[in-house]
Amino acid sequence: MRDAAPGARDPSPEGAERPLNRHAWHPDPDYSEEGIMPKTYKLIELVGISESSFEEAVANAVASAGETLRGLSWFEVVEQRGRIADGRIAEYQVKVKVAFQVLRES
């Protein structure tokens, strides 16, 4: 993905314009290097499981991570699979990458 041209603008859903994020890879669309310390993120991989759906399996993985980690920022579904028992779907499984901000001491 290429960086936006300097000064390019992007209409927000509300119709107001804001500068395009020069760092398209960054999980925070409002990220800017001007006046703030760059952020660092730790990326972990989890497997979420549900008996109902892939969507619920993702939600379970993120909720579990949120119980012990602060600063969760984004997730990416890397893989979907399931378990079959007696000819039926018994379990939905998702491999999810979850990122959280590495917090610095003040």
C-alpha positions as CSV (number, residue, x, y, z in Angstrom):
1,M,0.0,0.0,0.0
2,R,1.4,3.4,-0.9
3,D,1.5,6.5,1.3
4,A,-1.0,9.3,0.4
5,A,0.3,12.3,-1.4
6,P,1.3,15.2,0.9
7,G,-1.7,17.4,1.7
8,A,-4.2,14.8,0.4
9,R,-7.6,14.8,2.2
10,D,-10.1,12.1,2.9
11,P,-13.8,12.8,3.6
12,S,-14.8,11.2,6.9
13,P,-18.2,9.4,7.2
14,E,-19.7,12.6,8.7
15,G,-18.6,14.6,5.6
16,A,-15.8,16.6,7.3
17,E,-12.4,16.3,5.7
18,R,-9.3,15.2,7.5
19,P,-5.7,14.6,6.3
20,L,-5.1,11.1,4.8
21,N,-3.0,9.0,7.2
22,R,0.5,9.0,5.8
23,H,1.1,5.8,7.8
24,A,-1.5,3.6,6.2
25,W,-0.1,0.6,8.0
26,H,-0.7,2.2,11.4
27,P,-3.8,0.8,13.3
28,D,-4.8,4.3,14.5
29,P,-6.2,6.2,11.5
30,D,-5.5,9.5,13.3
31,Y,-1.9,8.7,14.0
32,S,0.6,11.5,13.4
33,E,4.3,11.8,14.3
34,E,3.9,15.5,14.9
35,G,4.1,16.4,18.6
36,I,3.8,12.8,20.0
37,M,6.0,9.9,20.8
38,P,5.7,7.1,18.3
39,K,3.7,4.2,19.6
40,T,4.9,0.6,19.8
41,Y,2.6,-2.4,19.6
42,K,3.0,-6.0,20.6
43,L,1.3,-8.6,18.3
44,I,0.1,-11.9,19.7
45,E,-1.7,-14.8,18.1
46,L,-4.8,-16.4,19.7
47,V,-7.2,-19.1,18.7
48,G,-10.9,-18.3,19.5
49,I,-13.5,-21.1,19.6
50,S,-17.3,-21.1,19.4
51,E,-20.0,-23.6,18.9
52,S,-22.1,-21.0,17.1
53,S,-20.1,-19.0,14.5
54,F,-16.8,-17.7,13.3
55,E,-17.9,-14.2,14.4
56,E,-18.5,-15.4,18.0
57,A,-15.1,-17.2,17.9
58,V,-13.4,-13.9,17.1
59,A,-15.4,-12.1,19.8
60,N,-14.4,-14.8,22.3
61,A,-10.7,-14.4,21.5
62,V,-10.7,-10.6,21.7
63,A,-12.8,-10.7,25.0
64,S,-10.3,-13.2,26.5
65,A,-7.4,-11.0,25.6
66,G,-9.1,-8.0,27.1
67,E,-9.4,-9.7,30.4
68,T,-5.6,-9.7,31.0
69,L,-4.2,-7.1,28.5
70,R,-4.5,-3.3,28.4
71,G,-4.4,-1.1,25.3
72,L,-5.9,-3.6,22.8
73,S,-6.0,-1.8,19.5
74,W,-6.8,-4.0,16.6
75,F,-7.2,-7.6,15.4
76,E,-6.8,-9.5,12.2
77,V,-8.4,-12.9,11.4
78,V,-5.6,-15.0,10.0
79,E,-7.3,-18.4,9.6
80,Q,-10.7,-20.0,9.9
81,R,-11.3,-23.7,10.4
82,G,-13.7,-25.9,12.2
83,R,-14.2,-29.3,13.8
84,I,-16.7,-31.8,12.5
85,A,-18.4,-34.4,14.7
86,D,-21.0,-36.9,13.6
87,G,-21.3,-35.2,10.2
88,R,-22.1,-31.8,11.7
89,I,-20.1,-28.7,12.5
90,A,-19.2,-29.1,16.2
91,E,-16.9,-26.1,16.6
92,Y,-15.8,-22.9,14.8
93,Q,-12.2,-21.9,15.2
94,V,-10.3,-18.8,14.2
95,K,-6.7,-17.9,14.5
96,V,-6.5,-14.2,15.3
97,K,-3.6,-11.7,15.6
98,V,-4.3,-9.2,18.3
99,A,-2.3,-6.0,18.9
100,F,-1.9,-4.0,22.0
101,Q,0.0,-0.9,22.8
102,V,3.2,-1.2,24.7
103,L,2.8,1.3,27.5
104,R,5.7,3.5,28.6
105,E,6.2,4.6,32.2
106,S,5.7,8.3,32.6
